[in-house]
Amino acid sequence: MDESQEFAMSQMRKSVEKLGTSTENYGDPTMMRFLIARSMDPEKAAKMFVQWRKWRTALVPLGYIPDSEILDELEAKKIYLQGLSKKGGFPIMIVKGSKHYPSKDQLQFKKFVAHILDKTIASSFKGSEIGNEKLIGVLDLKDISYKNVDARALITGFQFLQAYYPERLAKCYILHMPRFFVSVWKMVSRFLEKATLEKILIVSNEDERKEFIGEVGEQVLPEEYGGSSKFIPIQDAVVTPLNH
C-alpha cells in the first residue's frame, strides 16, 4: 500500500468514526474494497461502509443466514458451488435460471442472496480475516421459459454485489442467453454500474466459450459445460460460516 492509499485509509476510518460506527474489527483489505468501489474517496467510502454495517445488522443479525431461514429457495437446487477457478483461484457459483421462479417471499429471497454470496466468498477463505476475496458467477439461461424470467431477482443480486459486496465480483459469465431474454437484460443493465457491466461477459460464440472454460477450468466445471465435474448444490458444500 502506497502513501496515498494509507492516507485515504486513515481518513476513511476517521470518517466512519464520525458517523458513529467503529472499524476496529475490520482490517485494511476490507476497508480497501470500499475505497476502490468509491474511487478512493474516503468520505463516500465511509458512508458506504456504514450503510453496509447497518444492512448486515438488520438482515444478517447472526453474522450468517442458516439454511432453515431459506428452505423454499434452497429446495429448488438452482445454485451450485463448484470449487476454485483455474485462473485466480476464485470460487465458482453457478445459477441455473431454468430452476428459478419469482419468489412470493421477497425477504426470504434477499436472505437467500446474502446466504449464497456469503457462502461462496467463505469457500475461498485462506487468511485470518475475511477481506478481499472475489468470486466468479455463472448464470446459465439454458432452457428458461417466460415463467423463469425474474428481472427483479437479477437486479437484487447485482445491486447487493454493488452496494454490500463491493469488489467481490471478479467476473460473471452469462451462458445460453435466448433471444427473448435480450430485452430483459437490457432493462436489468440500466441498474448496473459501469464497473459491474465491465465484469460481465455474455458467452455467445466458440472463442468466448473456450475462454470461459480456460479461465474457470475443466476440473471444477460440470460436464455439460465442457468440464469433468458434477454439479454441487450449494447446500451440500461444506463451508465454515464467517462474519463478513
N, C-alpha and C positions, 0 to 999 in steps of 0.2 A: 504494500500500500504506500503510495507516494504522499508527500506533504499535503497536497491539496485535498486528497481523499481523507487523510487523517483530520484535517481541519473541518471538512464537511461533516464527517462522522461526529466530531466533538460538538459542532453546532447543532446537529440534529438531536443528539442526546439531550442537550440543554433545552431545546425547543419542546421535546417530549415532556421533560420535567415541568416546564412552564404550563403545559396543557394538563398537568395533574396526573400523569402516568409515569411509571418507572420503566427504565430499560435495564435494570440491574441484572435480570436473569437472561439477557439476550446478548450474544457475542457479536463481534464485528461482521461475520458472514451474513447473519440475519439482517442487521442494520443496513448493510451494503445493498442487499436486494431492493430495499425500499428506496434507497438513494438512487440507484440505477433506474428504477421504474419512474422516478420523478426527476430525471435528468440532472442528478446531483444537487438538487435544490433542497437544502436542509429543512426549511420550514414546510414545504409541500410534502417531503418525505415523512416528517414528524406527524403531520396531520393524517397521512395515510396509515402510519404505524398505529396511531391512537384509534383510528376507526377500525382497524383490523383487530386490535385488542378487545374493543367493545363488541365487535361482531362475534369473536370466538367465545367470549364470556357468555353471550346470550345464546348462541346456537350450540356450542360445544362446551358446556359447563364442566364436564368431567375431564376435559382435555382430549377425549376421543369419543366417538359415537359407537356404542355397542350394536352388534348385529340385531339385537332384539328390538331396536327402535326403527329399523328399516326393513323388516321382514318382507313386506309386499314387493319392494324394489329388488331385493336380493333374489327372491323366488324366481324372477324372470330369467336369471342367469344370462344377463346381457353384457356384463363387464368381466374381462379376463385379465389376469396379471401374469405376465409371461416370463419374467426374469429380466436380465440386463442386456442392453443393446451391445452389438459388436463394437461400434464406434462410440466412444464417450462413456460407456457403462451406465446408460440411463435405463431406469425401469420402463417396461413396455406395458401400457394399458390399452387393451382393445375393447372397443364398444361395438356391439352387434346391433345395428339400427333396426333390423327386422324383428328383434325380440323386445323392442321398446314400444310402449303405448303411453300416451299422455296420462300423467298422474292426476288422480282426483284429490290427492292429499299433497298440496304444494310444500307444506312444512316438512313432511317426510321426504319429499324429493330433494329439498335443499339439504337436509341432513345426509341424504344418500350421496349427493355430490361431494360434500365435505368429507364424508367417510372414505369414498373411493380415492379422492385426491390425497388425503392424509395417509392412507394405507399404501398407496403407490409410492409416495415420497419416502415413507418409513422403510420400504423394502430395499432402498439403496443406501440406507444409513450406515456409515462406517466410522464416524468420529465420536466425540464426546458430547457434541451439541448438534441438534438438527439445525442446519444453516443454509447452505446454498445448493442443495440437491435439486436436480431437474428431472423431468420425465418426458417421455415420448408418448403421444396419444395417437391411436389408430382408430379412425371412425370408418367402419365398414358398412356401406349402404346397400350391399348386395341383397336382392330380393325384397327390398322395402316396398310397401304399398302406401296409399294415402293415409291409411289408418295408423301407420307408424310415424308419420310426419309430425314433428313437435318443435316448432321454431322456438317457442318459449323455453323449452328444456335446453336447447343448444345455446340460446342467449344466456340463460342462467349459468351454464357450465363455463362458458368463456368469460362472462363477467366476474364469476368467482375467481377465475385464474387471474384476471386483470386487477381486481380490487383487493383480494385477500390472499392470493398466492403469487405475488409479483416475482418475476424472473424464475418461475418454476417450470414453465413450458420450454423445452428445448426445441421440439418440433411436433407438428401434428400432420399426419398423413390422412387424406380422405380417399377411400377406395370405392370403386364401382358406383360413382355418382350417376344416377339416371337423369335423363333429360328433364323430366318433370320437376326434379329437385333443384335445378339451376336457379329458378326464380326464388325459391325458398332461401337458398344460400345467399343470393344477392341481398335479400332483405336482412338476413342474420348478419351479414358482413358490415352493414351500416352501424351496428352496435359495437364493432370491434375496433380497437386502437390499431394504428398503423404498425406498431411493433409486434402486435399479435398476428396480424394478417401476414406479415413477412415470414412468420414461422410456420405457416400453413401451406402444404403442398397437395394439390389435387392430382392424384396419380391417374393419368389418362392415356399414357402410351407405354410402349415396351421399355424405352430408355428410363423413364421415370420409375417403372416397376423394378427394373434392375437396380437402380439407385436406392430404392426403398429396401429391397432385400439385402443389398450390400451394407447399408448403414445399420439396419436393425439386426441382421444376422440370421442365418438359417437355423441355428441351434435353438433360438427362442421363438421363431415364427412357426405357427401351426402349418400343417402340410398343405392346406388349401391356399396358402399364400406363397408357396414355394419353399417352405421350411421343412423341418424334420420333427417339430414338437407337437404336442397335443394342447388343446385349449385347457387352461387352468382357471376355473371360475374364481373370482376374487375372494369369495367366502371360504374357499378351500386353501388359499395361500396363507401360510403361517408367517405372520409378521408381528413383531412386538410393538404394541401401541406406543407412540411417542407424543409428548406435548409439543405442539407446533407453535 
